[in-house]
Amino acid sequence: MLVFIDESGDPGFELAKGSTPYFVVAMVIFETTDAAEEARLKIMDLAAEYGIKPEFKFNKSRNLVRDAFFTRLSNCRFKVRAIIVEKQFIRAIGLRENKESFYKFFLRQLVQHNGGMLNNAKLVIDGSGDREFKSQLMKYLRRSLDPSMMARVDLKDSVRDSLIQLADMCAGAIGRSCRADKADASRWRDMLHANAQIANIWNFR
């Protein structure tokens, strides 16, 4: 079992200065390596077709690219679980004032409350941060989670892994669905639903 994790939004609370009101963490779950490789090849082909460099990013993509991405992967065998955090409801000072604690807490919540879907999984998390934070995150997850859930945890740069890019696109689609100011807010989340690729979305408040 392979699981790829990325987020949308930021962990900051300066909402009046540009921090996002919502934070989303999503994981894309593949039961088999064959299913993961099928999706990887389709993403690579799509990147070549549309000239995407260096990677797919939901928030930097045109609607045309978003449509093509989710259409091309419509038959791929994966499930998405995600947590949506509406920051206005977060009262814990430790989470509001420490971005790393905020990120680690909600990542753990997502992985821990997995609906029984994770068993001896290899987790691959977008990890473009500094070495110290990566080390702390790995230790935190191993200490906090049931060992039966995961066989291994890796942190990789999304530029080098197409399936982390898939997690970014899914997290972005779910994050976009929270935007009351966008007429097409749920467009790409609805595509995932229509393809039966969303297993669960948890609105954390």
C-alpha positions in Angstrom: 0.0 0.0 0.0 1.3 3.4 -1.0 0.1 6.7 0.4 1.0 10.2 -0.8 0.3 13.3 1.3 0.3 17.0 0.5 -1.5 20.1 1.7 -3.3 23.2 0.4 -3.3 26.6 2.2 -0.9 27.7 4.9 -0.6 27.1 8.6 -0.6 30.8 9.5 -3.3 32.7 11.4 -2.7 36.2 10.2 -5.9 36.1 8.2 -6.1 39.9 7.7 -2.6 39.8 6.2 -3.1 37.0 3.6 -3.1 33.7 5.5 -5.6 31.3 4.1 -8.9 30.9 6.1 -8.8 27.1 5.4 -6.0 24.5 5.6 -6.4 21.1 3.9 -4.3 18.0 4.2 -5.0 15.2 1.7 -3.7 11.7 1.3 -4.0 9.6 -1.9 -4.1 5.9 -1.2 -3.1 3.2 -3.7 -3.7 -0.4 -2.8 -1.1 -1.7 -5.2 2.1 -0.5 -6.8 0.6 -1.3 -10.3 -2.2 1.2 -9.6 0.3 3.8 -8.5 2.5 3.3 -11.5 -0.5 3.6 -13.9 -1.3 7.0 -12.3 2.3 8.1 -12.4 2.7 7.4 -16.1 -0.5 9.2 -16.9 0.7 12.3 -15.0 4.0 12.2 -16.7 2.4 11.9 -20.1 0.1 14.8 -19.3 3.0 17.0 -18.1 4.8 16.4 -21.4 1.6 17.1 -23.4 0.9 20.4 -21.7 4.5 21.4 -21.2 4.2 21.5 -17.4 7.5 22.4 -15.7 8.7 21.7 -13.1 5.5 20.1 -11.6 1.7 20.2 -11.4 0.5 22.6 -8.7 -3.3 23.1 -8.4 -3.0 26.8 -7.4 -0.7 27.6 -10.3 -2.7 25.7 -12.9 -5.1 27.0 -15.5 -8.6 25.6 -15.5 -7.9 23.9 -18.7 -5.0 22.0 -17.1 -7.1 21.2 -14.0 -9.8 19.7 -16.2 -7.4 17.7 -18.2 -5.6 16.4 -15.1 -8.7 15.0 -13.4 -10.2 13.7 -16.6 -7.0 11.9 -17.5 -6.9 10.2 -14.1 -10.6 9.5 -13.9 -10.1 5.7 -14.2 -7.1 5.5 -11.9 -7.5 3.3 -8.9 -6.9 5.5 -5.8 -8.9 6.9 -2.9 -8.6 10.3 -1.3 -9.0 11.1 2.3 -8.7 14.7 3.5 -9.1 17.0 6.5 -10.4 20.6 6.1 -9.4 22.9 8.9 -11.5 26.1 9.2 -9.0 28.2 11.2 -11.5 30.5 12.8 -12.6 27.6 15.0 -9.2 26.7 16.3 -8.7 28.0 19.8 -5.6 26.1 21.0 -2.8 28.7 21.5 -0.1 26.1 20.7 -1.7 25.5 17.3 -2.3 29.1 16.5 1.2 30.3 17.4 3.4 27.5 16.1 3.1 26.7 12.4 5.1 23.4 12.7 2.9 22.2 15.6 -0.2 23.1 13.6 1.0 21.2 10.5 2.1 18.1 12.5 -1.1 17.9 14.5 -3.4 17.9 11.5 -1.2 15.6 9.5 -1.4 13.1 12.4 -5.1 13.6 12.7 -5.6 12.7 9.0 -3.3 9.6 9.2 -4.6 8.4 12.5 -8.3 8.7 11.6 -8.0 6.8 8.3 -11.2 4.7 8.4 -9.2 1.5 8.7 -7.8 2.0 5.2 -4.1 2.1 6.2 -2.3 -1.2 6.9 1.4 -1.6 6.7 1.5 1.4 4.3 4.4 3.3 2.9 3.7 7.0 3.5 5.4 9.6 1.2 5.0 13.2 2.3 5.9 16.4 0.5 9.0 17.3 2.4 10.8 20.3 0.9 11.5 21.9 4.3 14.8 21.9 6.2 16.5 18.8 7.5 15.7 19.4 11.2 12.0 19.8 10.6 12.0 16.6 8.5 13.7 14.7 11.2 11.3 16.0 13.9 8.3 15.2 11.7 9.4 11.6 11.1 10.0 11.0 14.8 6.6 12.6 15.7 4.7 10.4 13.4 6.5 7.2 14.4 5.9 8.1 18.1 2.3 9.1 17.7 0.8 6.5 15.3 0.0 2.8 15.6 2.9 1.0 14.0 0.6 -1.3 12.2 -0.6 1.6 10.0 2.7 2.3 8.4 5.7 0.3 7.3 7.8 3.3 6.4 7.6 7.1 6.1 9.6 9.1 3.5 9.7 12.8 2.8 10.3 13.7 -0.9 10.4 16.9 -2.9 7.2 17.0 -5.0 9.2 18.1 -8.1 10.7 14.6 -8.1 7.5 12.7 -7.4 4.4 12.8 -9.7 2.2 11.2 -7.1 2.9 13.9 -4.5 1.8 16.2 -7.3 -1.4 14.2 -7.5 -1.9 14.7 -3.7 -1.3 18.5 -4.3 -3.9 18.6 -7.0 -6.5 16.7 -4.9 -5.8 18.9 -1.8 -6.1 22.0 -4.0 -9.4 20.8 -5.5 -10.8 20.3 -2.0 -9.4 23.5 -0.7 -10.9 25.4 -3.7 -14.3 23.9 -2.8 -14.2 26.0 0.4 -14.1 29.3 -1.6 -17.5 31.0 -1.4 -16.2 33.7 -3.7 -15.7 31.3 -6.7 -18.6 30.3 -8.9 -16.8 27.1 -9.9 -15.5 26.4 -6.4 -16.5 22.7 -6.2 -15.8 21.9 -9.9 -12.8 19.7 -9.4 -13.8 18.2 -6.1 -17.0 17.2 -7.9 -14.9 15.5 -10.6 -13.2 13.4 -7.9 -16.6 12.5 -6.4 -18.0 11.5 -9.8 -15.0 9.2 -10.3 -15.7 7.6 -6.9 -12.2 8.6 -5.9 -13.1 10.4 -2.6 -13.3 8.1 0.4 -13.8 10.7 3.1 -13.5 14.5 3.7 -13.5 15.5 7.4 -14.4 19.1 8.2 -12.5 19.7 11.4 -14.0 22.3 13.7 
